[in-house]
Amino acid sequence: MHEVFIFELILKDNRYCSKVYIYFSKFIYKVIRVLNKGFVLLFFLLFFSNRLYAELIQWDAFAVGDELAVKDESTGLVWLDFELTAGVHYDDAAALFTGWEYASYSDVVSLLEGTFFDLNISGDLGLTNLFEQRCANTTSCYRSAVNWQELFGATEGVRDYQTHSFGLYLDELGILRMGGTYLNGTGSANRYGVDFNVNYSSGYDEKYADNQFYNYSTFLIKSDSLPKVYLQIPVSEPSNNYLFALVLCCAMWIKRRPVY
C-alpha cells in the first residue's frame, strides 16, 4: 500500500479562511513537491469548481425528456419541479401525482445543506429570520440561487423580473417551513436554508385562502425513476478546465526540470 501524505491548501477570500486537506499517494505527493504550489492550487480550484452542483442533475418526472424533476445523485432521491405544485395547498400536493410523496425533514436538510453549504446569514431581515439576503449579482451566492431556479423551476413575483423558487416542508416539530431562493432580477438574490425560521403553519389556511402562497411550492420526492441512460446530461458536467489545468501543471513541471 502506498504511504499517505497530506497536502494543505489555504483558501482565502474577504469573508473567511479555510483549509482543504487532500490525501495523496507517495507518487502523487512527489509530483506535487516538484510543481509550483500556486499552479497546484489552480488545478484543484478548477477541478472542484465544476463539482459544486454535480450532485444535482436535471431529471425526468413522468416521461422521457420532460425534465420536470431533479435528481440528487448523492442520495438517489428525485425531487419534483416546483412549478408543478406552485400555489397548491400543502395538504393536497402529494395527492396530485402518483408515486410522489412529501419529503421528510431529514431529506430536505440533506438537500439544502448540500446545496447551500456556503450560506452566509446577512441583511437586516436575514439576520432576524436566518437567511442570506441581497447577495450581489457578482457573487457565488447569486450564481447558486440562479442554478437552483434553473433546476427546480420558478414562479414570477409581484414584478415579472422577480422569481421565486420556494418549497414547503414540515420540520422535526411538524411546523411548516420553507427553503429555496429568490431572485430580484439580475440585481440580487436571497437564499433560504434549513435555519430560516419563519413559521408558515401559523395562519396558513387563512393566508392560503387570501392567495398569499401563490408562489410557494412543496418538496415532493420519489426514490425510483426512469433509467438514467434515457435522461439528461448533468447540469454541471466536467469541462475542458480539467485538461487546461493539467496542461498548466505539466508545463510548470517541464519548466522546473534542471538543465544539464
Secondary structure, 3 states (H helix, E strand, C coil): CCCCEEEEEEEECCCCEEEEEEEECHHHHHHHHHCCHHHHHHHHHHHHHCCCCCCEEEECCCCCCCCCEEEECCCCCEEECHHHCCCCCHHHHHHHCCCCEECCHHHHHHHHHHHCCCCCCECHHHHHHCCEEEEECCCHHHHHHHHHHHHHCCEECCCCCEEEEEEEEECCCCCEEEEEEEEECCCEEEEECCCCCCCCCCCHHHHHHCCCCCCEEECEEECCCCCHHHCCCCCCCCCCHHHHHHHHHHHHHHHHCCCC
